[in-house]
Amino acid sequence: MRLGRTITFTINGKRKQEYVEANTLLMNLIRDKLNFTGTKYVCGIGECGACTVLMDGKPILSCLTLAADANGKNIVTAEGLDEVTSKVLSKAFLEEGAVQCGYCTPGFAVVSAYLLKDKRLPTEDEIKEYIKGNLCRCTGYLVIIKGIMRAAKKLEEQAA
């Protein structure tokens, strides 16, 4: 006997309908069934933030969220971020050296996009607060914070 159900949701602007087992994690649905591989599986226990996606506009850890909880929701992965914000963040991270292995970068990008939508010119302390659930083993956080600050300034200039 199968213990699943069909869910309907939007992911990166596209409406989807998928059958999911009761214990299917959102991360597995996103990566394995829908092939959005920017959502990374790292720790599996909600400690690293590499699996962060937006659900109805708020960051969540897809490794701790059941796929069934996405029913009726709007999901945005790193691949579905606003094109302007995504490009500005990518360029700022590169310019500041905030990318080495890149495994954590999609999670940081999702959280950063959320932050920059919420606060146009965040302070260093605000950035630290928003990214505290994301871990990076390569770059250290200073260059990531500088990358987010650079992106915020660039987005502010473009808006003016």
C-alpha positions in Angstrom: 0.0 0.0 0.0 1.4 3.4 -1.0 1.2 6.2 1.5 1.6 9.2 -0.8 -0.5 11.8 -2.6 -0.5 14.1 -5.5 0.6 17.7 -4.8 0.3 20.8 -6.9 2.7 23.6 -6.5 4.7 26.2 -8.4 8.4 26.0 -8.8 10.5 28.7 -10.4 7.4 30.1 -12.0 6.1 26.8 -13.4 3.0 25.0 -12.1 3.7 21.3 -11.3 1.7 18.3 -10.2 3.7 15.4 -8.7 2.9 12.3 -6.8 5.0 12.1 -3.6 5.4 9.4 -1.0 4.6 10.5 2.5 8.2 10.6 3.6 9.7 12.3 0.5 11.7 15.3 1.4 11.3 18.5 -0.6 15.0 18.5 -1.4 14.7 15.1 -3.0 11.7 16.1 -5.1 13.5 19.3 -6.3 16.8 17.5 -7.1 15.9 14.0 -8.1 12.5 14.4 -9.8 12.6 18.0 -11.1 16.4 18.3 -11.7 17.0 21.6 -10.0 20.5 20.6 -8.8 21.4 24.1 -7.4 19.7 22.9 -4.3 22.5 21.0 -2.6 22.4 18.0 -0.3 25.1 18.4 2.3 24.3 17.7 5.9 20.7 16.4 5.8 20.0 17.7 9.3 19.4 21.4 8.7 22.8 22.6 9.8 24.5 24.0 6.7 21.9 25.9 4.6 23.1 24.5 1.2 19.5 23.2 0.6 17.8 26.5 1.2 14.9 27.5 -1.1 12.2 30.0 -0.8 8.7 28.8 0.0 6.1 31.4 -0.4 8.9 34.0 -0.3 10.6 32.8 2.9 13.8 30.8 3.2 13.3 27.2 4.3 15.6 24.2 4.5 14.4 21.7 1.9 16.3 18.8 3.7 13.9 19.2 6.7 10.7 19.9 4.8 8.4 17.2 3.5 7.5 17.5 -0.2 3.8 17.3 0.8 4.2 20.6 2.6 4.8 22.2 -0.8 1.2 21.6 -1.8 -0.3 24.9 -2.9 3.0 26.7 -2.3 5.3 28.7 -4.5 8.9 27.4 -4.4 11.9 29.2 -5.7 15.3 27.6 -6.0 18.7 29.2 -6.8 17.9 28.6 -10.5 14.6 30.5 -10.2 15.9 33.7 -8.5 15.1 37.0 -10.1 17.5 37.4 -13.1 18.7 40.8 -12.2 19.4 39.9 -8.5 21.0 36.6 -9.5 23.4 38.3 -12.0 24.3 41.1 -9.6 24.9 38.6 -6.7 27.0 36.3 -8.9 29.2 39.1 -10.1 29.6 40.6 -6.6 30.5 37.2 -5.2 33.1 36.7 -7.9 34.6 40.2 -7.5 34.9 39.7 -3.7 36.3 36.2 -4.0 33.3 34.8 -2.2 33.3 31.6 -4.2 35.8 28.8 -4.0 34.4 25.3 -4.2 30.9 26.8 -4.8 28.9 24.1 -3.1 27.4 26.5 -0.5 26.9 29.3 -3.0 23.3 28.5 -4.1 22.1 28.5 -0.5 23.9 31.7 0.2 22.4 33.2 -3.1 18.8 32.2 -2.0 19.3 33.7 1.4 21.0 36.8 0.0 18.2 37.4 -2.5 15.7 37.2 0.3 17.7 39.6 2.4 18.1 42.1 -0.4 14.4 42.0 -1.1 13.7 42.7 2.6 16.5 45.2 3.2 17.8 47.3 0.3 21.1 48.3 2.0 21.6 45.9 4.9 24.3 46.6 7.5 27.0 44.1 8.2 25.2 42.9 11.3 21.9 42.4 9.4 23.8 40.3 6.8 25.3 38.2 9.6 21.9 37.6 11.1 20.4 36.5 7.7 23.2 34.2 6.7 23.8 32.6 10.2 22.2 29.4 9.0 24.5 29.0 6.1 27.9 27.4 6.4 31.0 27.7 4.2 34.1 25.7 4.7 36.3 27.4 2.1 36.0 31.2 1.9 35.3 32.4 5.4 32.4 34.7 5.8 34.1 38.1 5.4 34.2 37.9 1.6 30.6 36.6 1.5 29.5 39.5 3.6 31.4 41.9 1.3 29.8 40.3 -1.7 26.3 40.8 -0.4 27.1 44.4 0.5 28.5 45.0 -3.0 25.4 43.4 -4.5 23.2 45.6 -2.4 25.0 48.8 -3.5 24.8 47.7 -7.2 21.1 47.0 -6.9 20.5 50.3 -5.2 22.4 52.1 -8.0 20.3 50.3 -10.7 17.1 51.3 -8.9 18.0 54.9 -8.8 
